[in-house]
Amino acid sequence: MLCLILALQTVVPPATPPGSSGRELKIELTFDEAFFDSSDRNHDQRLTLAELTDALGQRIEHSFASHAEADAKVPLEKRNLMAREFAENIFRMLDVDADQRLTFAEFTKGATRKAPVMS
């Protein structure tokens, strides 16, 4: 299982103390069997880039929805771009046979490797 945490810094007034929840949004993504199964919309036991992008987008949107300040400051287009770029990087790393589909074996093998640093 692979768990990635994306931390986003938001611009807030200087009166907000460092480390407070108003300055940072953390998005935890656990790549496990449940994530794979829920992402596999057509239930063919393979993930396409579109399925992975949609799944990551939903997780990111859920995190933003629970953080009003970050939701107001980061436009939807930017969040969609973030999900797409993140999915493309993960997909490229995990799709070892380059067939444009992730099997559960590729997914779990890749999930045990060290994750790339995302900025």
TORTOR-223095 format. One record per residue: residue in one letter; x, y, z of N, C-alpha, C, O in turn. Coordinates in steps of 0.05 Angstrom, whole numbers, padded with zeros to 5 digits, always signed. Example, Ala and Ser with C-alpha at 12.3 -4.5 7.8 and 13.67 -1.06 7.14 Angstrom:
A+00264-00114+00156+00246-00090+00156+00264-00066+00156+00285-00066+00169/S+00257-00045+00142+00273-00021+00143+00258+00001+00157+00268+00023+00161/
This chain:
M+00017-00023+00000+00000+00000+00000+00018+00025+00000+00039+00026+00013/L+00010+00044-00015+00024+00070-00017+00006+00092-00007-00017+00093-00015/C+00016+00108+00011+00001+00131+00020+00016+00156+00014+00039+00160+00023/L+00004+00174-00002+00017+00199-00009+00002+00221+00005-00023+00221+00007/I+00016+00241+00014+00004+00265+00025+00013+00289+00009+00037+00295+00008/L-00006+00303-00002-00001+00327-00016-00006+00350+00003-00028+00351+00015/A+00012+00368+00007+00007+00391+00024+00008+00416+00007+00027+00421-00008/L-00013+00431+00010-00015+00456-00005-00015+00479+00014-00030+00480+00033/Q+00002+00499+00009+00003+00523+00025-00017+00543+00013-00017+00547-00011/T-00032+00555+00031-00050+00576+00022-00040+00603+00031-00026+00605+00052/V-00047+00624+00017-00039+00651+00024-00060+00661+00044-00083+00663+00037/V-00051+00668+00068-00069+00678+00088-00058+00703+00101-00034+00708+00099/P-00075+00718+00115-00065+00742+00128-00043+00734+00148-00043+00712+00159/P-00024+00753+00153-00001+00747+00171-00010+00740+00200+00006+00729+00215/A-00034+00747+00207-00044+00742+00234-00048+00712+00239-00050+00704+00262/T-00050+00696+00218-00054+00668+00222-00028+00655+00231-00008+00657+00217/P-00029+00641+00254-00004+00629+00264+00006+00607+00246-00010+00591+00235/P+00032+00605+00243+00044+00583+00227+00035+00557+00238+00033+00553+00262/G+00029+00538+00220+00021+00511+00228-00008+00508+00234-00018+00486+00239/S-00023+00530+00233-00052+00528+00238-00065+00516+00213-00054+00516+00191/S-00089+00505+00217-00103+00492+00195-00110+00511+00173-00117+00503+00151/G-00110+00537+00179-00116+00557+00159-00094+00561+00138-00099+00574+00118/R-00070+00551+00143-00048+00555+00125-00042+00532+00106-00028+00535+00086/E-00052+00509+00112-00044+00485+00098-00068+00466+00093-00084+00463+00111/L-00069+00455+00070-00089+00434+00064-00073+00409+00057-00057+00409+00039/K-00079+00388+00072-00066+00362+00067-00086+00344+00054-00108+00341+00063/I-00077+00331+00032-00094+00312+00018-00080+00285+00020-00059+00281+00009/E-00092+00267+00034-00081+00240+00037-00093+00222+00017-00118+00220+00014/L-00076+00208+00002-00085+00189-00018-00073+00162-00011-00048+00159-00012/T-00089+00142-00006-00079+00116+00000-00084+00098-00024-00107+00094-00033/F-00063+00088-00036-00066+00071-00060-00066+00042-00051-00045+00029-00047/D-00090+00031-00047-00093+00004-00038-00115-00009-00055-00124+00002-00075/E-00123-00034-00048-00143-00048-00064-00169-00034-00065-00182-00033-00086/A-00177-00021-00043-00203-00006-00043-00202+00017-00063-00221+00022-00077/F-00179+00031-00063-00176+00054-00082-00177+00043-00111-00191+00054-00128/F-00163+00022-00116-00162+00010-00143-00190+00002-00152-00199+00009-00173/D-00204-00013-00135-00231-00022-00141-00251+00001-00146-00267+00000-00164/S-00250+00021-00129-00268+00043-00132-00262+00061-00156-00279+00074-00167/S-00237+00060-00165-00228+00076-00188-00235+00062-00214-00238+00075-00235/D-00237+00036-00213-00242+00019-00237-00272+00020-00244-00287+00002-00238/R-00280+00042-00258-00308+00047-00264-00321+00025-00281-00345+00019-00276/N-00307+00014-00300-00320-00007-00317-00315-00035-00307-00323-00054-00320/H-00301-00038-00284-00297-00064-00271-00283-00084-00288-00289-00108-00288/D-00263-00075-00304-00248-00093-00321-00222-00101-00309-00205-00114-00322/Q-00218-00094-00283-00194-00101-00268-00169-00087-00279-00146-00096-00275/R-00173-00065-00293-00151-00048-00303-00159-00019-00300-00182-00012-00304/L-00139-00002-00294-00145+00026-00292-00133+00040-00317-00110+00036-00325/T-00149+00057-00329-00139+00075-00350-00130+00101-00337-00136+00106-00314/L-00116+00117-00353-00108+00143-00343-00132+00160-00336-00132+00174-00316/A-00154+00158-00352-00178+00173-00347-00191+00165-00320-00200+00182-00305/E-00191+00139-00315-00203+00129-00289-00186+00139-00266-00197+00147-00245/L-00160+00137-00268-00142+00146-00246-00145+00176-00242-00146+00186-00220/T-00146+00191-00264-00149+00221-00262-00175+00228-00249-00176+00245-00231/D-00197+00215-00256-00223+00220-00244-00223+00214-00214-00233+00229-00198/A-00211+00191-00207-00210+00183-00179-00194+00202-00162-00202+00210-00140/L-00171+00210-00173-00154+00230-00158-00169+00257-00157-00168+00270-00136/G-00182+00265-00178-00197+00290-00178-00219+00290-00157-00223+00310-00143/Q-00233+00268-00154-00254+00266-00134-00242+00268-00106-00254+00281-00089/R-00220+00255-00101-00207+00256-00075-00198+00285-00069-00201+00295-00046/I-00186+00297-00089-00176+00325-00085-00200+00344-00080-00198+00360-00062/E-00221+00341-00095-00245+00358-00092-00257+00354-00064-00265+00373-00051/H-00258+00329-00055-00269+00324-00028-00252+00338-00007-00263+00350+00012/S-00226+00338-00010-00209+00352+00010-00213+00382+00009-00214+00395+00030/F-00215+00393-00015-00220+00422-00017-00247+00430-00006-00249+00451+00006/A-00267+00413-00010-00294+00419-00001-00295+00421+00030-00311+00435+00041/S-00277+00407+00043-00276+00408+00072-00258+00430+00083-00254+00432+00107/H-00246+00446+00066-00228+00468+00074-00236+00493+00059-00226+00498+00037/A-00254+00508+00070-00267+00531+00056-00246+00551+00046-00249+00561+00023/E-00226+00557+00061-00206+00577+00052-00191+00568+00028-00188+00583+00009/A-00181+00543+00028-00167+00533+00005-00186+00530-00019-00178+00536-00042/D-00211+00522-00014-00230+00520-00035-00235+00547-00049-00238+00548-00074/A-00235+00568-00034-00240+00595-00045-00215+00605-00059-00218+00621-00078/K-00192+00597-00052-00167+00608-00063-00157+00593-00088-00142+00605-00104/V-00163+00568-00090-00152+00552-00112-00175+00546-00132-00193+00531-00126/P-00173+00558-00156-00195+00554-00175-00198+00525-00184-00179+00510-00183/L-00222+00518-00191-00228+00491-00200-00210+00482-00223-00201+00459-00224/E-00204+00500-00242-00186+00493-00264-00159+00484-00254-00147+00465-00265/K-00149+00498-00235-00122+00492-00224-00123+00465-00209-00104+00449-00211/R-00145+00459-00195-00147+00433-00181-00149+00411-00202-00138+00389-00198/N-00164+00416-00223-00166+00395-00244-00139+00390-00257-00132+00367-00263/L-00124+00411-00262-00097+00408-00273-00079+00393-00254-00063+00376-00263/M-00081+00399-00229-00065+00385-00209-00072+00355-00209-00053+00338-00208/A-00097+00348-00210-00105+00320-00211-00095+00306-00236-00084+00284-00235/R-00097+00320-00259-00088+00308-00284-00058+00303-00284-00049+00282-00292/E-00043+00324-00276-00013+00321-00276-00004+00300-00256+00014+00284-00262/F-00017+00299-00233-00010+00279-00213-00016+00251-00223+00000+00233-00220/A-00039+00248-00235-00047+00221-00246-00028+00213-00269-00020+00190-00270/E-00020+00232-00286-00002+00225-00308+00025+00216-00297+00037+00197-00307/N+00035+00229-00276+00061+00221-00264+00059+00193-00252+00077+00177-00255/I+00038+00189-00237+00034+00163-00224+00031+00141-00245+00043+00120-00243/F+00014+00146-00264+00009+00127-00285+00035+00119-00300+00040+00095-00304/R+00050+00139-00307+00076+00134-00321+00094+00117-00304+00108+00099-00314/M+00094+00122-00278+00112+00107-00260+00102+00078-00257+00119+00060-00255/L+00076+00073-00256+00066+00047-00250+00061+00029-00275+00063+00005-00273/D+00056+00041-00298+00050+00025-00322+00076+00014-00334+00086+00024-00354/V+00086-00007-00322+00112-00018-00330+00113-00030-00358+00134-00029-00371/D+00090-00040-00368+00090-00052-00395+00080-00032-00416+00078-00039-00439/A+00075-00007-00407+00067+00015-00425+00043+00008-00443+00042+00017-00466/D+00024-00007-00432+00000-00013-00448-00023+00005-00443-00046+00001-00453/Q-00018+00027-00428-00039+00047-00422-00061+00037-00404-00083+00049-00403/R-00056+00016-00390-00075+00005-00370-00059-00006-00346-00038-00019-00350/L-00068+00000-00323-00055-00010-00299-00070-00035-00289-00094-00033-00283/T-00056-00057-00287-00068-00080-00275-00064-00077-00244-00049-00060-00235/F-00078-00093-00229-00075-00092-00200-00046-00100-00193-00035-00089-00174/A-00035-00119-00208-00007-00127-00202+00012-00103-00206+00030-00099-00189/E+00009-00088-00228+00026-00065-00232+00022-00044-00210+00040-00032-00200/F-00004-00041-00204-00011-00021-00184+00001-00027-00157+00013-00010-00144/T-00001-00052-00148+00010-00060-00122+00041-00061-00122+00053-00053-00102/K+00052-00070-00144+00082-00070-00146+00092-00042-00145+00112-00036-00131/G+00080-00024-00160+00088+00004-00161+00083+00018-00134+00098+00035-00126/A+00062+00010-00121+00055+00023-00095+00075+00016-00073+00076+00030-00053/T+00091-00004-00077+00111-00011-00057+00138+00003-00062+00156+00003-00045/R+00140+00016-00086+00164+00031-00092+00162+00058-00079+00141+00067-00071/K+00185+00072-00077+00185+00099-00066+00171+00117-00085+00177+00117-00110/A+00153+00134-00075+00138+00152-00091+00155+00176-00100+00173+00184-00086/P+00148+00187-00124+00163+00211-00133+00154+00235-00116+00132+00236-00106/V+00172+00254-00114+00166+00278-00100+00150+00296-00119+00159+00301-00141/M+00127+00306-00110+00111+00323-00126+00111+00351-00115+00110+00355-00091/S+00113+00371-00132+00112+00398-00123+00088+00413-00133+00084+00437-00127/
